[in-house]
């Protein structure tokens, strides 16, 4: 009898433990679904993308395991490696690298942008390299310093065709030279004057994100989950808005020219483990690159869906 009692008691404890685990699991899943629903807010946009279902995925050679920036040429993609001081041209249709250009010594390069026939590369301290596109394997790049520094940790480079200026996004400190920048800041760089703007083009804080989401959602959520440190920026030519990408927190934020938030997307780590670069094709298709984390880097394509 004593043995039977012990067996029954053990069985009850086991069933109780399983029930608790199941309840916790369901609760976590429910919260996760609600949080994803919160972060996916595209009602105000005229275009949208399904970030859970890429239309294409391109695994890159190991030479681009540390891919950190993207730019669209109109027929191919330019990618910059984080460390080697080289630009790689990738043919999307052929699915291969067709050209590479060495422009500088090994360093910490975070963004690339093609404007007309000139290539610009952003270093993490805000310095900008510029050189003409060439079929040669090496380029004579000119380096231009500005008041940004490693404290700002500049990780994203884009281009605004209306202002004819580069866009530089800061991952960390937003202030430059004692200005009153708040939150995550985006500065412009005048290509004619070769000069950085004194104040940010726009900036936003965590509380701006919270305000945007609470305007549309009523359920409570953990604000500690909201982490946003920009790693890339690009201009959407169809919607004429700026897409700011964050690997930290796995978020994509759509911003108007006045800096107001227009839409937000959650990013699934299963689709993009470490998103570092973003660009758009002329038709609005979006490309996002991810570092490989010890494996090959890759690029995913999301087709534009016009509402």
Phi, psi and omega in degrees: 000319182296320179294318178297318180299318180295319179297317178297318181296317178297319180296319179296318179297318179298315180296321180295318179296316178298319180297317179296315180299319180296318180297317180295319180298316179296320180296318179295316179298319180298317179295320180298317179296319179294321180294317177298321178297324179294311186287339177271100184224099186235015184301328185274357183268153177267347176230161178210164181223146176262095185284354177270346184226086178296147178277332178213151173224125183245111174279133187260160174299159184297342178295341178246033177297331182254040180299130186231357179199152182226151171210143181263133181266348186111331179225348180209183178241142170257133180233140177249138176273142185299331193237332195274345184076033179231149172252137180241135176259124185245125177273115184292322181288317180280345181056049178201158175284127182251350182195153174217148181228122174272122185242343183199174177287165177306139182199214180233089186256132192239345183206154178220144179212133176259123178235115188057241179249018181247139180255134177242137179233134182260132173263159186295343178265008177095349179294147183238127175260140178224142178198156179285143174299135182218153174276356177285162180278347179227150180231150177269089185272144175254135182256130180239120179271158176214191186277356173289156182216181179295338175296329177282333180051071182285121186238353183227138178230128178224190181215134176255109183291339180283323179267348187055046181226150173285154176245128180240122182253137181263129178281327183246241185303131180269336183288143176222124176055039174078013178286179186256035180297140180236136175075208180278120189252147175238122180253157175252153179233115183288119184287333179281313181275347183054053186220140178277142178296147181291321180241161180298148172295316170200163177208160178208156182241171179302321182293336175291322176294315179301315180298319179297313182290320182291340177291334184250336184241151182247338183284154181281151178210165182278111181291341177295340180287340184281108177229128183217110176230102189304138177240351180194159178213145178208153179265125176274113187289341181274311182273343181059047177231172180252132178255119182249122186255140177230120175288319175287119182091348177050065180227150173234122184244132178261126187235137175284173181295335179273004178091355180286145182281130183253327181199159176220148179229135168280149179246126180283126177301336179289333180270317180224104185286323179213074183294126185232346183219151180211144174201168182234142170282161179304331181275002177098353176298140186251135176243132177232133180255153179225138174292157187273348183052056180091348179242191180291142171287166181207163179233135177243145180249135176239118180288143178288136176242107182280135182280000000 
